[in-house]
Amino acid sequence: MNYELFLAKRFTASKKHKSSISSPIIKIAITAISIGILLMLITVSTGVGLQDRIREKISVFKGHIQITNYDNNTSENTQNPIAKSQDFYPDYSVLKGVNKVQPFATKAGVIRTEKDFEGVVLKGVDENYDWSGIEEYLIEGEIPNIIEKNIGKEVLISKLLADRLGLKVSDKFDMYFIKESSNRLPNRRIFTVTGIYNSGFKDFDESFILGDLKQIQKLNKWTSNQVGGFEVFVNDFSTISETGLAVYKEIDPMLNSQTLLELFPAIFEWLKLFDTNIAVIIGIMILVAGINMITALLVLILERTQTIGILKSLGSTNWSIRKMFLYNASYLILRGLLIGNVLGLGLLLIQKYYAVITLNPETYYVSSAPVSINLWHVLALNAGTLVLCLVMLLVPSYIITKISPAKAVKFA
């Protein structure tokens, strides 16, 4: 006789006629699993999404690694240039793990309008600059048209600066740059606003405008082969420290390289706290779900004590009976996971496409809670929850071995 099949039929029948005791407990266990996986999905997706979003925003303005002169690392006002022609540029194949390298220069100045003024930094880029990162934040106008021969007067400014200064697309404004000699009048340049961006990163939005690198070269009396530095973009951000060290070893000894982790240590230390928070929440949710499943399993065992006694008297082993209870527990866990995944992924998709939950950009550097749905994260959370809950159930299922067939069957 197939005792496992017999017990499975008894379980199936018991589902149709659940007692008043086990029914609510099982529902609570399924609900705990559903809420647990829902919260874990939201925690991981929003935590990773926020980390990725902030990294992306910083890298748009700074790159992943910056190569400059040693004396240019603490100021946005580039004083001493470096040669544009380097062993790693324009051919950067010597730098392993690098996606692209872009020259740039920065110069501080003051924007003056009829009613107001604002101190900003002009970031100059050349005609080969990759604007794809900025285009994502472009809300009005278009990207400046920078060509190789002419000195461009078109600039891109942030919405924050445009609102402060009352500027719109196609407006012109004066910008003044201090000369090295204090007894001379500042240099005046007239720029045209071609586009307005809004990254939501206040530190950059209130500081940077983007224009032609040749403007800074002319202001600083540099040659066309002189730039302020290079922005390096890596293929894999998780290896940025290793890639940054490799870049440092490859470049000229007179140059320095710094990763975003070194340029913005406070921000990235703050981001690391998200990993700790995610781990703590996942641990608590799995523990709560496991405890609820243990309670449900114990109730099922107590309700089926007589069935266990009959099976033992017919020759079933302890392990075969324990397996049937674990199979039944797996069904309850999978049911909870299914409900939790449907609800969790549904809420995440709503947030991703409709940005229902907003955040204070001054605190979180983003205007809405970003979402990053990774298939491997989803699968890992589900598999981990299932396995860990089953492992936790191995201990309470051991009570089956202590049930005496004679005593269990006595009152059948």
Secondary structure as GFF3:
##gff-version 3
##sequence-region A 1 412
A	DSSP	alpha_helix	3	16	.	.	.	ID=ss1
A	DSSP	alpha_helix	22	62	.	.	.	ID=ss2
A	DSSP	beta_strand	65	69	.	.	.	ID=ss3
A	DSSP	three_ten_helix	70	72	.	.	.	ID=ss4
A	DSSP	beta_strand	82	83	.	.	.	ID=ss5
A	DSSP	beta_strand	98	112	.	.	.	ID=ss6
A	DSSP	beta_strand	117	125	.	.	.	ID=ss7
A	DSSP	alpha_helix	132	135	.	.	.	ID=ss8
A	DSSP	beta_strand	138	141	.	.	.	ID=ss9
A	DSSP	beta_strand	154	158	.	.	.	ID=ss10
A	DSSP	alpha_helix	159	165	.	.	.	ID=ss11
A	DSSP	beta_strand	172	177	.	.	.	ID=ss12
A	DSSP	beta_strand	187	197	.	.	.	ID=ss13
A	DSSP	alpha_helix	202	205	.	.	.	ID=ss14
A	DSSP	beta_strand	208	212	.	.	.	ID=ss15
A	DSSP	alpha_helix	213	219	.	.	.	ID=ss16
A	DSSP	beta_strand	226	227	.	.	.	ID=ss17
A	DSSP	beta_strand	229	234	.	.	.	ID=ss18
A	DSSP	three_ten_helix	237	239	.	.	.	ID=ss19
A	DSSP	alpha_helix	240	250	.	.	.	ID=ss20
A	DSSP	beta_strand	255	259	.	.	.	ID=ss21
A	DSSP	alpha_helix	260	263	.	.	.	ID=ss22
A	DSSP	alpha_helix	265	303	.	.	.	ID=ss23
A	DSSP	alpha_helix	305	313	.	.	.	ID=ss24
A	DSSP	alpha_helix	318	354	.	.	.	ID=ss25
A	DSSP	alpha_helix	361	364	.	.	.	ID=ss26
A	DSSP	alpha_helix	375	397	.	.	.	ID=ss27
A	DSSP	three_ten_helix	398	402	.	.	.	ID=ss28
A	DSSP	alpha_helix	405	410	.	.	.	ID=ss29
###
